């Protein structure tokens, strides 16, 4: 499901926080990650489950094994100048490559402004970050001993999608679905998206790296459950 736009006719404020999040992700990718080429920065500031569970910053070449104990290769870790828990935040603003960044920012641009318009700037910012933290914990608990770095805004954005689905289930979304350009209710577009995450998460071997499906699902559920709290007192 590739979204192209939605109905913003009821938007009454400029979504400055959403723009700041998008801008921060882009700037980090360009200037700090060197368009994805600065491996030392990227690996130092990514979130590593084993580091979080042990509180120890990994450094040097570390073996990667799957759930059966088979050696898949090695990964080079670098020290971070801050405590490893800082990477909960830093990893939310980094991406693996341009397409990873583009896809995430497209989803955030289309769906985030509607939530900010309803919640207000500060509530939306807090909601976004909390969903990102819950998403990260969801992935960590899938394999607490994993040495695979986690990075990307996907978990937090999944929370935005969950919140959007809860608040605007019937809002029309323009999307490219299975190579067809169409307009569908949000519950169809985002239902396809989360269904894909669940199926792929079930089929994937989490210890082998790749897409953090548990983070996507955890963030999405967090958004579903928290969005009503963050819109208390707001006109729905």
PLY file of the C-alpha trace (Angstrom):
ply
format ascii 1.0
element vertex 236
property float x
property float y
property float z
element edge 235
property int vertex1
property int vertex2
end_header
0.00 0.00 0.00
1.61 3.22 -1.23
-0.27 6.33 0.00
-0.44 9.45 -2.17
-2.61 11.79 -0.10
-5.70 12.24 2.04
-8.41 14.79 2.85
-7.02 17.78 4.74
-10.04 20.07 4.30
-10.64 20.23 8.06
-7.08 21.21 8.97
-6.99 24.49 10.89
-3.34 24.74 12.03
0.02 24.40 10.36
1.56 21.07 11.45
4.87 22.60 12.53
5.89 19.68 14.72
5.30 17.23 11.88
7.42 19.41 9.59
10.16 19.57 12.24
10.20 15.78 12.57
10.43 15.40 8.79
13.16 18.03 8.53
15.16 16.49 11.39
15.11 13.05 9.76
16.25 14.47 6.43
19.02 16.60 7.96
20.36 13.71 10.05
20.44 11.45 7.00
22.24 14.03 4.85
24.69 15.64 7.24
25.31 13.14 10.05
24.81 9.85 8.24
26.47 11.17 5.07
23.55 10.00 2.89
23.89 6.60 4.53
27.63 6.35 3.92
28.83 7.26 7.41
28.78 3.76 8.85
30.57 4.73 12.05
27.93 7.32 13.04
25.02 5.15 11.95
26.13 2.08 13.89
27.20 4.07 16.95
23.80 5.76 17.33
21.52 2.87 16.32
19.61 0.94 18.96
20.99 -2.54 19.73
18.81 -4.84 21.90
21.75 -6.56 23.60
23.26 -3.19 24.53
19.99 -2.03 26.07
19.47 -5.21 28.06
23.06 -5.33 29.35
23.77 -1.61 29.51
27.07 -2.26 27.76
28.18 -0.53 24.56
29.43 -3.08 22.01
32.57 -2.27 20.09
34.37 -4.13 17.30
33.33 -7.10 15.17
30.43 -9.10 16.63
29.04 -12.41 15.31
25.45 -12.49 14.00
23.54 -15.73 14.54
19.99 -16.75 13.75
17.56 -18.37 16.21
19.05 -21.81 15.45
22.54 -20.61 16.35
23.79 -20.61 12.75
26.47 -18.01 12.05
25.21 -15.52 9.49
28.19 -13.18 9.46
29.68 -10.34 11.46
28.78 -6.76 12.13
31.09 -3.92 13.12
29.95 -1.97 16.17
31.22 1.44 17.25
31.13 3.14 20.63
28.66 5.94 21.25
29.81 8.96 23.31
26.54 8.85 25.27
24.89 6.13 27.38
23.40 3.42 25.16
19.87 4.42 26.26
20.27 7.72 24.38
19.98 5.65 21.22
16.25 5.22 21.84
15.99 8.81 20.63
18.83 9.01 18.11
17.76 5.84 16.28
14.32 7.38 15.66
15.89 9.98 13.38
18.17 7.76 11.27
17.56 5.61 8.21
19.30 2.84 6.33
19.08 4.34 2.84
17.25 6.92 0.75
14.20 4.74 0.02
13.84 3.91 3.72
13.84 7.66 4.45
11.52 8.54 1.57
8.90 5.93 2.45
8.81 6.89 6.11
8.64 10.63 5.44
5.87 10.16 2.88
3.71 8.31 5.41
4.48 10.90 8.08
3.71 13.82 5.75
0.35 12.36 4.71
-0.96 11.08 8.04
0.84 13.05 10.75
-0.67 16.47 10.07
-4.21 15.26 10.79
-3.25 14.04 14.24
-1.32 17.20 15.06
-4.28 19.29 13.92
-6.50 17.49 16.42
-4.07 17.00 19.31
-2.17 20.27 19.10
1.58 20.66 18.72
2.86 19.57 22.15
0.55 16.59 22.59
1.39 15.35 19.12
5.14 15.59 19.77
4.82 13.59 23.02
2.51 11.04 21.38
4.99 10.51 18.53
7.97 9.97 20.83
6.10 7.62 23.19
4.94 5.49 20.26
8.53 5.36 19.06
9.75 4.14 22.45
7.04 1.47 22.70
7.83 0.31 19.17
11.53 -0.02 20.04
10.76 -2.02 23.19
8.47 -4.29 21.15
11.32 -5.15 18.80
13.83 -5.56 21.64
11.61 -8.05 23.45
11.41 -10.19 20.31
15.09 -11.01 20.80
16.80 -9.40 23.77
20.18 -10.85 22.78
20.16 -9.48 19.21
23.20 -7.47 18.09
21.44 -6.18 14.97
21.22 -2.36 15.03
17.71 -0.88 14.86
17.11 2.49 13.26
14.39 4.45 11.55
11.26 6.46 12.29
9.03 3.53 11.30
7.98 2.61 14.82
6.88 6.11 15.75
5.17 6.56 12.38
3.37 3.26 12.90
1.93 4.84 16.04
0.73 7.76 13.93
-0.95 5.32 11.56
-2.64 3.50 14.44
-3.90 6.79 15.84
-5.09 7.92 12.42
-7.01 4.69 11.89
-8.70 5.05 15.28
-9.75 8.67 14.71
-10.38 8.76 10.96
-11.33 5.22 9.90
-13.53 6.36 7.00
-11.42 9.25 5.72
-10.63 8.88 2.04
-7.01 8.05 1.24
-5.59 8.22 -2.28
-3.27 5.28 -2.70
-1.53 2.92 -5.06
-2.68 -0.54 -3.97
-1.41 -3.62 -5.81
-0.50 -1.41 -8.82
-3.97 0.21 -8.96
-4.49 3.93 -8.35
-7.60 4.30 -6.21
-9.31 6.09 -3.32
-10.28 3.98 -0.33
-11.30 4.54 3.30
-8.44 4.71 5.76
-9.48 1.42 7.36
-8.87 -0.32 4.02
-5.55 1.37 3.23
-4.10 1.05 6.72
-5.72 -2.34 7.24
-3.75 -3.64 4.27
-0.59 -2.08 5.67
-0.85 -3.56 9.18
-2.00 -6.90 7.78
1.15 -7.04 5.69
3.28 -6.24 8.76
1.68 -9.06 10.76
2.08 -11.62 7.98
5.64 -10.63 7.19
6.54 -10.51 10.87
5.23 -14.05 11.32
7.18 -15.32 8.32
10.45 -13.50 9.00
13.35 -14.61 11.15
13.84 -11.62 13.44
17.41 -12.52 14.35
18.49 -12.33 10.76
17.98 -8.59 10.51
15.96 -6.75 7.91
12.67 -4.99 8.62
11.69 -4.60 12.29
8.12 -5.84 11.95
7.64 -6.18 15.70
8.43 -2.47 16.05
5.85 -1.63 13.37
3.16 -3.73 15.05
4.04 -2.51 18.54
4.00 1.14 17.45
0.71 0.68 15.62
-0.98 -0.90 18.65
0.42 1.85 20.87
-1.09 4.47 18.58
-4.47 2.73 18.64
-4.50 2.57 22.44
-3.02 5.98 23.26
-4.63 8.30 20.74
-7.86 8.71 22.73
-5.87 9.80 25.77
-4.00 12.41 23.75
-7.23 13.80 22.28
-9.08 14.21 25.59
-10.87 17.55 25.52
-10.41 17.96 21.77
-13.27 18.29 19.33
-13.49 15.03 17.35
0 1
1 2
2 3
3 4
4 5
5 6
6 7
7 8
8 9
9 10
10 11
11 12
12 13
13 14
14 15
15 16
16 17
17 18
18 19
19 20
20 21
21 22
22 23
23 24
24 25
25 26
26 27
27 28
28 29
29 30
30 31
31 32
32 33
33 34
34 35
35 36
36 37
37 38
38 39
39 40
40 41
41 42
42 43
43 44
44 45
45 46
46 47
47 48
48 49
49 50
50 51
51 52
52 53
53 54
54 55
55 56
56 57
57 58
58 59
59 60
60 61
61 62
62 63
63 64
64 65
65 66
66 67
67 68
68 69
69 70
70 71
71 72
72 73
73 74
74 75
75 76
76 77
77 78
78 79
79 80
80 81
81 82
82 83
83 84
84 85
85 86
86 87
87 88
88 89
89 90
90 91
91 92
92 93
93 94
94 95
95 96
96 97
97 98
98 99
99 100
100 101
101 102
102 103
103 104
104 105
105 106
106 107
107 108
108 109
109 110
110 111
111 112
112 113
113 114
114 115
115 116
116 117
117 118
118 119
119 120
120 121
121 122
122 123
123 124
124 125
125 126
126 127
127 128
128 129
129 130
130 131
131 132
132 133
133 134
134 135
135 136
136 137
137 138
138 139
139 140
140 141
141 142
142 143
143 144
144 145
145 146
146 147
147 148
148 149
149 150
150 151
151 152
152 153
153 154
154 155
155 156
156 157
157 158
158 159
159 160
160 161
161 162
162 163
163 164
164 165
165 166
166 167
167 168
168 169
169 170
170 171
171 172
172 173
173 174
174 175
175 176
176 177
177 178
178 179
179 180
180 181
181 182
182 183
183 184
184 185
185 186
186 187
187 188
188 189
189 190
190 191
191 192
192 193
193 194
194 195
195 196
196 197
197 198
198 199
199 200
200 201
201 202
202 203
203 204
204 205
205 206
206 207
207 208
208 209
209 210
210 211
211 212
212 213
213 214
214 215
215 216
216 217
217 218
218 219
219 220
220 221
221 222
222 223
223 224
224 225
225 226
226 227
227 228
228 229
229 230
230 231
231 232
232 233
233 234
234 235
